[in-house]
Amino acid sequence: MPPVWTPFIVLGAASLAACKGDPSPAPAPPLAAAVTVRDPDGATRLEARLHDGRCAVTGDADVDVDVAGEVATGRRGQTPIATLGPGRTGVELADGDGEPRIRVHRTPTRVELLGMDGVPLARLALEDRVARIVDAARRPVALLAREGGRITVTSPDGEALAYVAGTGDLEVAALLVTPGVDAEARAVLGCERLLASPGASTSAPAASRTP
């Protein structure tokens, strides 16, 4: 039976910490003004729209993300709900109270999402034309591939799970749909990457990708 495509609930926080000494990831490809995640039936699950240096997410998450210096902040209204920036263990995504929740180790070909105790939540393997998501036990849970002007997300059995339009960046797509991470954390992680993309209208640099 294919896995149920429902993200586990984790308190909204994650970290993007590149392993010390790892090279920075390649710049993301150009993208449209909005990136949309749709279910196989065409219903919109999540939309991330860029405007004036901000990334507004609606759908599964309702959050606005902006970047100032080395910190990306996700807000609901005027209230911060998550921050992504340098922390004790590297770059961390913390909740609105500043409590770090998830660490991410990152190289140009890999993103690892871990709890603050070091237990993996998910791993993303990034290749030239595909990205693979595995769970904490390294079991495959999703395959992403560029196809016909969009990115398809399928289960290990080939069942369609979602479609991502508006970007050719497999990392952006994978961050927005990764199981094991709540929607708000995925929104902040995906938006930070989007705001670093060529063509994104932002007056501030993206959050630091090295400790």
N, C-alpha and C positions, 0 to 999 in steps of 0.2 A: 504493500500500500504506500503510495507516495506521501512524503511528509506534508503535514498541514502547514500552509503558508501564513502563519500567524506569529508575529514577533513576540518573544518572551518579554515580560515587563521588567525593566531594569530602571532604577531611579535615574532620571535624565542627566547623565554625565558621561563623558568619555574623554580620552586624552589622545592627542596626536603627537607622540614622542618618537622622533627618529632615533634609531640606535646610534650612539655616539660613534662618530667616524664614518657612518653610512653617508653616501652621496645624496644630495637633494634629488627628489623625483623630477622627472621631466615635466615641463610646463604642460598644462592641460590643453587639448585642442580647442579651437574657437567654438562658441556655443550660441544658441538662440537666446532671445530675451527671457524665455521661460523654459524650464525643464519639467516635463510632466511624466508621472508614473501612473500607468493605467492597468487595471485588471484585464484578464483575458477577454472579458465581455465588453471592454471599452470604457467602463466606468472609471472616472478619475479618482485615484487613491491619494495622490499628493501632487502639488504643483509648487515649484520654486521659481519665483519671478524676480529678475534683477531690475533695479531701478535706483538711480542716483547713489550708487555705491552701497546699496543695501540688497539683501536677499529676503524676500517675503515668502513665507511658506504657508500654504493652506492645505486643508484636507486632513490627513492622519494627524498632522501637527499644525498648530496655529502659532507661528513664531516669526519674528523679524530678526535678522542677523546682520550685524555690521562689524567692521574690523577697524580698530584703532591701535596703531603701533603693533605690538606682538599679540594682542588679545582680540579674539572674536567673541562677541557677546550676543546671545539669543535673548530676546525680550518678548513678553506678552504684554502688549500695551506699553507702559513705561516700566514694567517690573522685570528685572533680569531673572531669567530662569536657568541660564547656563552660561558659563564662560569657558573659552578654549584658549589656553595660553600656558606660559612656563609655570611649572610647579615643582614640588620637591623631587619627583621622580622623572622629570622631563616636562614635556608639554602635556597638560592634563585638561580634561573637560570636567569642570566642577558644576555642582548644582547652584541654584540661586543664592544659597547661603555660603557659597565658597567651599563646600565640602567636595573634594575630589572623589570621583566614582569609578572612572574607567581609564585605563592607560592604553596607549596605542604605540606599538613599535612599528616603524615604517622604513621601508627601503623602496627604491624605484620599482621593484617587482613584487612587493609584499606589504600588506597591512595586517597587523595583528591587534585585535581588540581584546583587552584583558581587564579583569576586575582589579581593584587596588591590591588584592591579595595575590595577584599574578596568575589567577586561574583564567584560562582563555574563555572568551565568549564566542568569538568567531575569528576565522582567518581568511584573508582575501589574497589570492594569488593572481597577479596581473600579468598577462601575456600580451602579445602584439594585437591579437584580434579577439581574444576571449579573456574572461576573468572567472575564477572559480572560488566559490565560498564553501568553506568546510566548518563544521561545528567544533566544539571543544574536544571531541574525541577524534577529530580529523575525518569525520564522515562527510562526504559531499552532500551539500544541501541545495546548491543552486549553481547553474552555469549561465554566464552572461556572454552574449555574442553580438557583434554588430551585424545587422541584417536589414537590407532594404531601407536605409536611412534612419533606422532606429536601433535600439539595443533590446534584444529579447532576453528574458529571464526564464529559464526552464528548470525543472526538477531533474534529479539524476536519471529519472525514467523518461525524460523528454516531454513531460507535461508542461504546458505554458503556465507560468506563474504571474508574469507581469510584462509590460512593455514600457520602455523609457524612451521618450522623444525629446528633442531639443538639445542634445549633446552627444558627441561621439566619445566622450571620456568615460572609459569603463570604470575608473575609480569612483567618479561622481555617482554613476548609476549604482555601483555596488554598495557604496556608503548609504545611499538613500533607501535601499531595499534589504539590507543585511538583517537576517533574523538574529534574535538574541540581544538586540539593542532597541530601546524604546524609540518611538517616533520623534520625540523632541531632540534626543541625542543624535539620531540619524540626520535630522534637519540641520543641526548646527554643523556637524561634520561635513555633510554634503555642500552646504552653503559656503563654508570656509574655502573648500576646494573650488567651487564655482567662482567666488570672488577673486581667486588667484588666476583665473583663466584669461587668456588673451581676449580682448573685446569686452570684458566685464568693466562696467563703469564704476570705478572706485578710486577715491583719492588717497586711500590708505593702503599700505602693503598688507598682504595676507599674514595670518598668524605665523610665527616662526615655526619651522619644521625641524629644528634641531634643538637639543636641550640647551 
